[in-house]
Amino acid sequence: MPEVNVTEMVQEVQLPEQKEFDGRLFPLALGAVALQDMTSTLQWAHNQQTTIDQLLLENGAIVFRGLPIKDPADFDSFVKAFGGEPLEYVGGAAPRRVVVGNVFTANEAPPDQLIPFHHEMAQVPTFPSRLFFYCDVAPPSGGQTPLALSHVVYRRMQERHPDFVHKLEQEGVRYTRVLPDGDDPTSPIGRGWQSTFQTEDKAEAERKAAAQGTSTEWLPNGCLKTITKVLPAVRVEERTGRKTWFNSVIAAYRGWRDSRNCAEKAVTFGDGSPMPPDVMDSLDEVFRDVAVAVTWQKGDVIVVDNRLVLHSRRSFTPPRRILAALVK
């Protein structure tokens, strides 16, 4: 397997957690060789935009290790050096807080809770093309951000459950969620309707939801019930021609559970029929088999092509601080 030669500044390294798919180690890992300050790092990132774009297309995700990124402001500058327009987090479920610039906290769900696999914002029509994650504080244990190649998940599910996959492709999916009146930090999907739609005005929230094709219903307790239009659960990635498992089916089915939401009803086929429990168990098995969970180190940056790779979060022992940035 040939090594990737990026420049004399950054070279391919191997990590113990990597797995091989289609003749490549996943994810690609690059270690800093001669980048010792942010000035040279940002110049390198700016100069290598085309190369990194190609490596992301070929590999799906890249782990950068050993870069001189010391704090959230450095991370924000690093993301911006690659170009690309930031994407507002409108319609997502995860509790988050802005930290600096276009950087915010990753999902702040309680540390004992697993966040299942998903493509970021797959439950809304406008989703980011690229995700950046940065390890500001590495947890004492756990807390990995497992990654999975979407075309591999599709392939495995097609082999196991062709009838289910056919129905999924034909029918698409709908997502149903009840948003609290104000953020609920005890829930992995506790983002209130105000944060979700970035407004305190109910009419404005309704307009923003409608623009995404989402229907709304105000409940007596001030919560907002949202039901998406039918969305594709399998997409053909035009750059590769491969079918991808582009959805949040297992995330909704396993993870959208709190005092307001029933996870089993959170995602259905487009015709309203439920997901088969046995197939959901099998999907869990597929993800366990193909997942790659790199243990975070302080300063690590992981760049994910959101159209090619799903991600999740394992439970952890605090403290842990992973930051994120979304790019259109």
Buried (B, 14 or more C-beta within 10 A) or exposed (E): EEEBEBBEBBBBBEBEBBBEBEEBBBBBBBBBBEBEEBEBBBEBBEEBEEEBBEBBBBBBBBBBBBBBBEEBBBBBBBBBBBEBEBBEBBBBBBBBEEBBBBBBBBBBBEBEBBBBBBBBBBBBBEBBBBBBBBBBEBBEEBBBBBBBBBBBBBBBBBEBBEEBBEBBBEBBBBBBBBBBBEBBEEBBBBBBBBBBBEBEEBEEBBEBBEEBEBBBEBEEEEBBBBBBBBBBBBBEBEEBEBBBBBBBBBBBBBBBBBEBBEBBEBBBBBEEEEBBEEBBEBBBEBBEEBBBBBBBEEBBBBBBBBBBBBBBBBBBEEEBBBBBBBBE
